[in-house]
Amino acid sequence: MTASQSRRDFVKMAATGVLGVAVGAVAGNYYGSQTQPAETITETKTVTETQPPHISDYTVSLRAVAEAKGINIGSAVDALCLDTQHYGNAQIYANTLAREFNYVTPEYQMQWGEVHPGLNDWNFTLVDDIANFAINHQMKLRGHSLIWGYGSAIPLYLTPTISNDEFRQIVENHIKTLVGHYKGKIRAWDVVNEALDESGELSKTLFLEKMGKNYIADVFHMAHEADPSAILLYQEYGAEGLNPKSNGQYKLVKDLVKEGVPIDGVALQMHLAAIDQPPYIITMSKSSPNLTLQDISKNIARLTDLGLKVEIAEMDLQIRNLSGDLPERLKLQRKIYHDVIDTCLKQKGFTDITFWGVSDANSWVDNFFGPDDPLLFDDKYKPKPAYWGVLQALLESTV
């Protein structure tokens, strides 16, 4: 994070248009060093351009640009990566996080099974570490997530043998205790995560079985009672564009709004992968993976027309399956990052952007899909072409 004086200087530069020229020149040098043949670089570069620029060498950062524009830009955070006893690069992780982002989301340590592993057993320590880091670095905090029907989000004591009334009481206690613990500290909550199947219907989870088809409305009311000031969001994957799942999402939130449920917005995960053929982007939707910028725009517009906020909540972009060498794949990754974020920022009612990790060194993608380079910083925490694509989109935004 830059010093106060540097940030004031940055805002002045942004206002006068000087910064755009400077960033364009620096980004151009970075792109060139990554994508041009070596002999071309030798002919044109100066001594100071032999390596990609380091962000610490100047006042530009995603955070500075976003804040000058009134945008929240964030990253998922693993508390263990902030601890030098667990992670050898904890300091550079923390420095990059604080410098580049003003919004943080616990990556998995706020999931029900992690933070509330026993019926009367709560583990706030790691989430508190993230919250304290955010407070100490003047960052806002997202809560992720209260209700999710899969994986570590389901503790062992939530079983089908529990009576419906007892199940509901446990859910209400979980929500009110967790939200209450961070009341006033968390800006927004992912209240319900991934509740829809590929057809856009409610997935057959334990929550649906035990609480009925109105469970989503019920848990939004519970969260609102616990912290009336928090922004409450519904989050989904594979519903970024126009397809059966996003149609189901639209109907779901439209009905919630009509019924007076305290829902404030929709969080689009934006886990994407690049492909060689048009439209060059696919989502995690199995039934309708292809994604176009036009569909993103139309989807956001119909959601915001309901009076809801829309944000990106978990963005990353896989490039493993692209043809070409790494510089070529990184070049397309830069373009897609730029174009998607530029498209979103042009929509009235679009608010925040969160990436699902700080650098390629710690991405969930490697564990689930195989080695990849999905984020804005490489394994050594150096900015990739994708970084400059995002920075360019932020600079071009008129929000």
BELZIGI-V993074 format. One record per helix or strand. SS is the DSSP state (H for helix, E for strand). FROM is the first residue (numbers start at 1). TO is the last residue. If there is no record, write none. Layout:
SS&FROM&TO / SS&FROM&TO
//
This chain:
H&4&16 / H&18&35 / H&38&44 / H&47&49 / H&55&57 / H&62&69 / E&73&77 / H&79&82 / H&90&100 / E&103&106 / H&112&115 / E&118&118 / E&121&121 / H&125&136 / E&140&148 / H&151&153 / H&164&181 / E&188&193 / E&196&196 / E&202&202 / H&206&211 / H&215&226 / E&231&236 / H&244&258 / E&265&268 / E&271&274 / E&281&282 / E&290&290 / H&293&304 / E&309&318 / H&326&345 / E&350&355 / H&360&362 / H&364&369 / E&377&377 / E&383&383 / H&385&396
//
